Each structure stands twice: as C-alpha cells, then as structure tokens.
C-alpha cells in the first residue's frame, strides 16, 4: 500500500508562519512525514501575489524569504499544473455548474490536482471543496 500523500493548500502553507498558530494543525504537521507533503505551483503563485501586493518593505522581504524557503523545502514535491489537471478541472467544474455550484478557480484546480494525483487535500476551508465528491479532504485544525 502506498503511503498517503498530502497536498497543502494556501491556508495550510500560511498557517506555519502565523504569529498565532493553530495547535491542531501544528501537531498534525509536526507528526507527518515531510516526504508525504506536497505543494502546488498554484499555491506558490498565490503567495507571490501576496508578496507583490505588500506595501510594507519589511513584510515584502519576510514573504520573499518565506517563498524562497518553500521552494527549497518542497524541492521535488511541487506539483506543476498539467493538461490532465486542467482536463479534469473542466469536467469537475462543468458538473458542479450543472448543479448550480461554483468554486474559485484556484480552489477547483487544487481539487483537480489532488484527485488526479491520488492525494488528500489539507485545508481549513472544507466548505470550498465539499462539492468535489471524489476529493479526499483533511482538516487537522482544532477549534
């Protein structure tokens, strides 16, 4: 049996650098093998967007350093977006739209990557992903 692989969404990546970290998430992260953790190029792009919007030079530099660290920490475990991901995304979003449901594009692309790569998506924003019935979701945050 293959070990479980986890795709961390942006909220999961961001939790680790918050000043007030969620203990449930941090316990899960600390006790999970780093080699089973993956990040999407989409999440890295969202972080870059935040960097580009930061007006405070100190925050800008802190986020730049963090992003550089993520590229190093996840070397070999960064998922690029493929034509197969986008094909599945088209199918999933069309099916959802037929039932009157929509999802932010990046969230639905993350769901597609996670499903296609047989990964569990780690997120606190479960409601944004519930419409994707094939998706395995883990919310290790404590309330």
C-alpha positions, 0 to 999 in steps of 0.5 A: 500500500502506498503511503498517503500523500498530502497536498497543502493548500494556501491556508495550510502553507500560511498557517506555519508562519502565523504569529498565532498558530493553530495547535491542531494543525501544528501537531498534525504537521509536526507528526507527518512525514515531510516526504508525504507533503506536497505543494502546488505551483498554484499555491506558490503563485498565490503567495507571490501575489501576496508578496507583490501586493505588500506595501510594507518593505519589511513584510515584502522581504519576510514573504520573499524569504518565506517563498524562497524557503518553500521552494527549497523545502518542497524541492521535488514535491511541487506539483506543476499544473498539467493538461490532465489537471486542467482536463479534469478541472473542466469536467469537475467544474462543468458538473458542479455548474450543472448543479448550480455550484461554483468554486474559485478557480484556484480552489477547483484546480487544487481539487483537480490536482489532488484527485488526479494525483491520488492525494488528500487535500489539507485545508481549513476551508472544507466548505470550498471543496465539499462539492468535489465528491471524489476529493479526499479532504483533511482538516487537522485544525482544532477549534 
